[in-house]
Amino acid sequence: MTTLTHKAASRRASKPRRKITRGTVGLNVARLVLGLFFAFPIVFMLVSSLKPDEQIFGDLGSLKAFLPVGHLSLDNYRTTLDTVPALRFLLNSIVVSGVTVALGLFINSLAAFGLSRLQWKGRKIVLALVLATLVVPFETFALPLLWWVNHLPWLTHDGFTLLWTEGWLDTYRVQILPFVANAFSIYLFYSYFQSIPKELDEAAIVDGAGWFRIYRSIIMPLSGPAIASVSILTFLPAWNSYLWPLMVVQTEELRPVMLGVSYFFQLNVEWGPMMAYSSMITIPVLALFLAFQRNFIGSIAASGVKG
Amino acid sequence: MTTTVAPRTTTSRSRTRPPSKAHTRSWVGFSFTAPAIVMLLVFFFVPLILCFLLAFTNARLISGEPTRITGLDNFQRLFSDPLFWKSLRNTAYFAVVVVPMQSALALLLAILVNGQGRAKNFFRTLYFVPVVTSIVVVSILWRFMYASDGLINSMLQLVTFNAVQGTDWLSNTSTAMPAVILMSIWQAVGFHMVIWLAGLQTIPMDLYEAASLDGAGRWDQFRFVTWPGLKNTRTFILVTITIAALSLFAQVQVMTSGGPLDSTSTVVYQAVRAGYTQQATGYASAISLVFFALVLTVSLIQQFLTRDKDA
């Protein structure tokens, strides 16, 4: 089975005409069957979002369930927008994941820069501590964190006077700040920065540049691939996050997209609008994925390399 | 990047610099790292320590009364709670099925799409699509497909000419967990396919050429070249799938709410129910601590086992 790579390589090397053997046909059939297995629920969702409920159920017994045929319309999307503040949820998710990515890029690359380019006392300990956090899944401390953010103070003002408030529940910041500093992002930046020659820093110092200048004008512009990986690996979980917002957000105006699904679990489930909503919150990510699929797959692959 | 030519002058000059430079570097280096350290302290280390502390108290999420130390009460309550043991069993069941199946299927997929070519690239992308789809969306979708009048039963009837009548997969205690398992593997397997692929690409091509010169067939090449070459990847995949499997939550929350008859309740699901729904932070911390111990033990065992074998 593994000889695929090998065969592909030798085929490229000797460049014979592509032979269609029983083996390659079998492999392609296997690929296709698996492809159908992975595609059919998504196709079903997208197609059903365009059909009225009766037709969704009518088509179930045949392959029409996966084909955009029959009475197609955007009615389900209209119903969704009328019954659920879907645009607001989308906006919230864009704000939360956008700010998380932006802050995360900045803070984690700064940290990695400090850890990889500068020599300082305690550097090794900090690095070890950061890497140690990787073995602890979020679920371990999610509930103590919930208690903790409910007790954290925040400085606000009521127009004239500054005052302390307690508790972060029901805010944007409680959805963003806990996920900004990320050990894995630091690690990705760190290992990328290690591959950039240190001579560049020294030359820049001779030219009178400060360390922040080196970070901003030399290291970061050279770190495109790491920036892409970290952006993707921060964006995906932020957009898809469910457990955390479920616990910390009650107000409708602040809910991210994934919490919106609960609107459809009321008494009579209307499947058409639910499929429309699911499509609405999935299509942006799918589009991003298809546009940047090399980066997506590359960044996931990078996460395995450390093993 | 014209400055790259300068290193020689750099070294000679930096030697003449005053020794205070090392000192400057020290606080500069720390200050670059400080924002991340502070945030990790506040949002990682403090909650983690709180988990250990609150587990021995009666802390509640919202409470007028001050928190009291209650010693091992939470753990006593937990270990005498049949729901906990059931959740633990369900979590173990899920992990024991998912870990081998998902890693094997992921490896198969990786081997099928390894290498260059338009078709392979296309299928690689296709297999990966569920990974970027939110587990919540996937859960709703499959909930609909699993319904008694849903897609899966209709397809079963179509394929078997009405010979097989499906069941209401999620409301049946014996089929609910397998249904969650199938869906979870479907969603996550592409992720691990990509990691296997990264591992496959680290194996030098000439090893395969040497093996085939020695007359090794495909299976032998897999056994003697690919499998040993994937040693590190294997450990990583086993550990990450196991931890993800032990953390099972969203699927259960969206699809079954732990039911029917707690047959899909899991450790994390129980922790969330205790700490969020019932606001019993102390009790939830105790559950989280057990979960943490579980994760730690499993990853230590796996690391030990995989290290031992090649010694």
Interface residues (C-beta under 8 A of the other chain):
Chain A: M1 T2 T3 L4 T5 H6 A8 A9 S10 R12 L27 N28 A30 R31 L34 G35 F37 F38 A39 P41 I42 F44 M45 F57 L60 G61 S62 A65 I107 N108 L110 A111 F113 G114 L115 R117 L118 Q119 W120 K121 G122 R123 V126 L129 V130 T133 V135 V136 P137 E139 T140 F141 A142 L143 P144 L145 L146 W147 W148 N150 L177 P178 F179 V180 A181 A183 I186 P197 E199 L200 E202 A203 A204 I205 V206 D207 W211 Y215 L236 W239 N240 Y242 L243 L246 M247 M258 V261 F264 W271 M274 S278 I281 T282 V285 L286 L288 F289 L290 Q293 F296 I297 I300 A301 A302 S303 G304 V305 K306 G307
Chain B: M1 T3 T4 V5 A6 P7 T9 T10 T11 R13 S14 A22 R25 S26 W27 V28 G29 F30 S31 F32 T33 P35 A36 I37 M39 L40 F43 F44 F45 V46 P47 L48 L50 C51 L54 A59 L61 I62 L108 L109 I111 L112 V113 N114 G115 Q116 G117 A119 F123 R124 T125 L126 Y127 F128 V129 P130 V131 V132 T133 S134 I135 V136 V137 V138 I140 L141 W142 F144 M145 D149 G150 L151 S154 M155 Q157 L158 W186 G190 F191 V194 I195 L197 A198 G199 L200 M205 Y208 E209 S212 R218 W219 Q221 F222 V225 T226 N232 T233 T235 F236 I237 V239 I243 L246 S247 F249 A250 Q253 V254 V268 A271 V272 A274 G275 Y276 T281 A284 S285 I287 S288 F291 F292 V295 L296 S299
